[in-house]
Amino acid sequence: MFVRKISGFYAIFLVFCIIYFSGCISLKERTKGLLGVSTREIESSRDLALKKDFAIGLDECYTKARDILKEIGCYIYTSDKAKGLIAFYVSRSNTTVVGLFLTKIDEANTRLEVSSPSSYSRDIIANKLFSRLESALAPVNEEAVENAGQ
């Protein structure tokens, strides 16, 4: 009886291993997919990303973008500053994957690309992120500030 349970376990384990290790996906990517933190979907939909250039350096843009994403309720599950990638879910309850790719154009300019398999999520996030980043970078009208204090 005990031997049958063990051999049944090994059979199930063997089938799992064959399925898990077969195919052309790397072990690392397969494990990320199993854990729900893969960036493969957002990387494959990058050609449909919404893009916008900002007059801000890469490091500062990366920090501001992360802060804005947290403010609007996104759940960041992985980020890699060296790769210029922030991968996140729309929220903790909406696990639609969205990716933000940051590309250095030059020392003072950065391109942002919002990518997602869901065009709806991509559009909503890009709209919120781009508008808030534009507001954060908008020059302050000193005259309006002085008049507001009077």
C-alpha beads as a LAMMPS data file, in Angstrom:
LAMMPS data file: protein, C-alpha beads

150 atoms
149 bonds

1 atom types
1 bond types

-500.0 500.0 xlo xhi
-500.0 500.0 ylo yhi
-500.0 500.0 zlo zhi

Masses

1 110.0

Atoms # bond

1 1 1 0.000 0.000 0.000
2 1 1 2.740 2.453 1.002
3 1 1 4.795 1.534 -2.093
4 1 1 1.835 2.305 -4.370
5 1 1 1.461 5.784 -2.838
6 1 1 5.168 6.501 -3.303
7 1 1 5.202 5.236 -6.890
8 1 1 2.061 7.301 -7.606
9 1 1 3.822 10.365 -6.217
10 1 1 6.876 9.701 -8.399
11 1 1 4.679 9.238 -11.456
12 1 1 2.953 12.571 -10.851
13 1 1 6.297 14.243 -10.145
14 1 1 7.779 12.775 -13.347
15 1 1 4.850 14.018 -15.464
16 1 1 5.161 17.471 -13.869
17 1 1 8.909 17.580 -14.630
18 1 1 8.394 16.519 -18.243
19 1 1 5.766 19.191 -18.800
20 1 1 7.676 21.854 -16.867
21 1 1 11.024 21.330 -18.583
22 1 1 9.730 20.733 -22.110
23 1 1 9.321 23.534 -24.624
24 1 1 11.449 26.463 -25.623
25 1 1 10.919 28.727 -22.610
26 1 1 13.881 29.075 -20.296
27 1 1 13.658 27.640 -16.799
28 1 1 13.972 31.122 -15.305
29 1 1 11.120 32.516 -17.421
30 1 1 8.942 29.452 -16.775
31 1 1 9.442 29.862 -13.012
32 1 1 8.571 33.556 -13.220
33 1 1 5.413 32.663 -15.118
34 1 1 4.501 30.071 -12.517
35 1 1 4.956 32.675 -9.767
36 1 1 3.012 35.307 -11.739
37 1 1 5.895 37.765 -12.137
38 1 1 6.903 37.201 -15.752
39 1 1 7.594 40.188 -18.009
40 1 1 7.285 38.158 -21.212
41 1 1 3.750 39.367 -22.038
42 1 1 4.583 43.048 -21.733
43 1 1 7.817 42.638 -23.677
44 1 1 5.991 40.873 -26.509
45 1 1 3.365 43.638 -26.705
46 1 1 5.952 46.431 -26.644
47 1 1 5.536 47.130 -30.368
48 1 1 2.012 48.388 -29.554
49 1 1 3.168 50.521 -26.621
50 1 1 2.096 54.118 -26.159
51 1 1 5.214 56.305 -26.256
52 1 1 6.037 59.762 -25.058
53 1 1 9.287 61.688 -24.618
54 1 1 9.945 63.813 -21.545
55 1 1 12.555 66.475 -20.867
56 1 1 13.968 64.773 -17.788
57 1 1 16.982 62.563 -17.125
58 1 1 16.564 58.798 -16.927
59 1 1 17.264 58.410 -13.177
60 1 1 14.890 61.163 -12.115
61 1 1 12.234 59.971 -14.574
62 1 1 12.477 56.420 -13.227
63 1 1 11.986 57.633 -9.645
64 1 1 9.081 59.949 -10.520
65 1 1 7.373 57.278 -12.624
66 1 1 7.584 54.727 -9.770
67 1 1 6.160 57.284 -7.339
68 1 1 3.287 58.154 -9.691
69 1 1 2.460 54.489 -10.297
70 1 1 2.260 53.923 -6.535
71 1 1 0.079 57.052 -6.129
72 1 1 -2.457 55.838 -8.689
73 1 1 -2.691 52.461 -6.956
74 1 1 -0.614 50.227 -9.208
75 1 1 1.106 47.204 -7.683
76 1 1 4.734 47.016 -8.847
77 1 1 5.863 43.394 -8.908
78 1 1 9.272 43.857 -10.479
79 1 1 11.527 46.668 -11.565
80 1 1 14.973 46.815 -13.060
81 1 1 16.558 50.229 -13.346
82 1 1 19.456 48.891 -15.446
83 1 1 17.011 47.477 -18.024
84 1 1 14.739 50.502 -17.748
85 1 1 11.706 48.388 -16.862
86 1 1 8.929 48.653 -14.308
87 1 1 6.403 45.810 -14.447
88 1 1 3.189 46.143 -12.480
89 1 1 -0.441 45.195 -12.104
90 1 1 -3.158 47.805 -12.596
91 1 1 -4.015 47.350 -8.898
92 1 1 -3.804 44.708 -6.192
93 1 1 -7.231 43.386 -7.221
94 1 1 -6.847 43.865 -11.003
95 1 1 -3.886 41.745 -12.031
96 1 1 -3.751 42.903 -15.639
97 1 1 -0.045 43.211 -16.426
98 1 1 1.359 46.511 -17.630
99 1 1 4.955 47.436 -18.296
100 1 1 6.766 50.728 -18.374
101 1 1 9.941 50.864 -20.429
102 1 1 12.269 53.833 -19.980
103 1 1 14.833 54.641 -22.656
104 1 1 17.527 57.271 -22.340
105 1 1 17.466 59.558 -25.381
106 1 1 20.219 61.793 -24.053
107 1 1 21.263 63.184 -20.659
108 1 1 18.181 65.408 -20.373
109 1 1 15.506 63.406 -22.226
110 1 1 13.810 60.069 -21.619
111 1 1 11.283 58.085 -23.649
112 1 1 8.523 56.261 -21.777
113 1 1 6.667 53.331 -23.322
114 1 1 3.579 51.857 -21.677
115 1 1 2.932 48.299 -22.823
116 1 1 0.222 45.761 -21.986
117 1 1 -1.639 42.901 -23.632
118 1 1 -4.785 44.839 -22.629
119 1 1 -5.210 47.968 -24.764
120 1 1 -7.718 49.336 -22.246
121 1 1 -5.286 49.056 -19.318
122 1 1 -2.421 50.372 -21.441
123 1 1 -4.446 53.454 -22.446
124 1 1 -5.716 54.217 -18.926
125 1 1 -2.298 53.860 -17.290
126 1 1 -0.514 55.819 -20.037
127 1 1 -3.048 58.629 -19.744
128 1 1 -2.697 58.893 -15.975
129 1 1 1.081 58.485 -15.940
130 1 1 1.829 60.871 -18.806
131 1 1 -0.499 63.609 -17.527
132 1 1 0.847 63.436 -13.964
133 1 1 4.429 63.418 -15.158
134 1 1 3.734 66.428 -17.401
135 1 1 2.186 68.240 -14.425
136 1 1 5.187 67.425 -12.251
137 1 1 7.551 68.783 -14.909
138 1 1 5.520 71.864 -15.857
139 1 1 7.325 75.120 -15.119
140 1 1 5.813 77.015 -12.234
141 1 1 4.355 80.384 -13.174
142 1 1 6.080 82.619 -10.592
143 1 1 3.636 85.486 -11.117
144 1 1 0.654 83.230 -10.400
145 1 1 2.352 81.977 -7.229
146 1 1 3.011 85.550 -6.042
147 1 1 -0.584 86.615 -6.762
148 1 1 -1.955 83.580 -4.948
149 1 1 -0.165 84.683 -1.783
150 1 1 -1.815 88.123 -1.788

Bonds

1 1 1 2
2 1 2 3
3 1 3 4
4 1 4 5
5 1 5 6
6 1 6 7
7 1 7 8
8 1 8 9
9 1 9 10
10 1 10 11
11 1 11 12
12 1 12 13
13 1 13 14
14 1 14 15
15 1 15 16
16 1 16 17
17 1 17 18
18 1 18 19
19 1 19 20
20 1 20 21
21 1 21 22
22 1 22 23
23 1 23 24
24 1 24 25
25 1 25 26
26 1 26 27
27 1 27 28
28 1 28 29
29 1 29 30
30 1 30 31
31 1 31 32
32 1 32 33
33 1 33 34
34 1 34 35
35 1 35 36
36 1 36 37
37 1 37 38
38 1 38 39
39 1 39 40
40 1 40 41
41 1 41 42
42 1 42 43
43 1 43 44
44 1 44 45
45 1 45 46
46 1 46 47
47 1 47 48
48 1 48 49
49 1 49 50
50 1 50 51
51 1 51 52
52 1 52 53
53 1 53 54
54 1 54 55
55 1 55 56
56 1 56 57
57 1 57 58
58 1 58 59
59 1 59 60
60 1 60 61
61 1 61 62
62 1 62 63
63 1 63 64
64 1 64 65
65 1 65 66
66 1 66 67
67 1 67 68
68 1 68 69
69 1 69 70
70 1 70 71
71 1 71 72
72 1 72 73
73 1 73 74
74 1 74 75
75 1 75 76
76 1 76 77
77 1 77 78
78 1 78 79
79 1 79 80
80 1 80 81
81 1 81 82
82 1 82 83
83 1 83 84
84 1 84 85
85 1 85 86
86 1 86 87
87 1 87 88
88 1 88 89
89 1 89 90
90 1 90 91
91 1 91 92
92 1 92 93
93 1 93 94
94 1 94 95
95 1 95 96
96 1 96 97
97 1 97 98
98 1 98 99
99 1 99 100
100 1 100 101
101 1 101 102
102 1 102 103
103 1 103 104
104 1 104 105
105 1 105 106
106 1 106 107
107 1 107 108
108 1 108 109
109 1 109 110
110 1 110 111
111 1 111 112
112 1 112 113
113 1 113 114
114 1 114 115
115 1 115 116
116 1 116 117
117 1 117 118
118 1 118 119
119 1 119 120
120 1 120 121
121 1 121 122
122 1 122 123
123 1 123 124
124 1 124 125
125 1 125 126
126 1 126 127
127 1 127 128
128 1 128 129
129 1 129 130
130 1 130 131
131 1 131 132
132 1 132 133
133 1 133 134
134 1 134 135
135 1 135 136
136 1 136 137
137 1 137 138
138 1 138 139
139 1 139 140
140 1 140 141
141 1 141 142
142 1 142 143
143 1 143 144
144 1 144 145
145 1 145 146
146 1 146 147
147 1 147 148
148 1 148 149
149 1 149 150
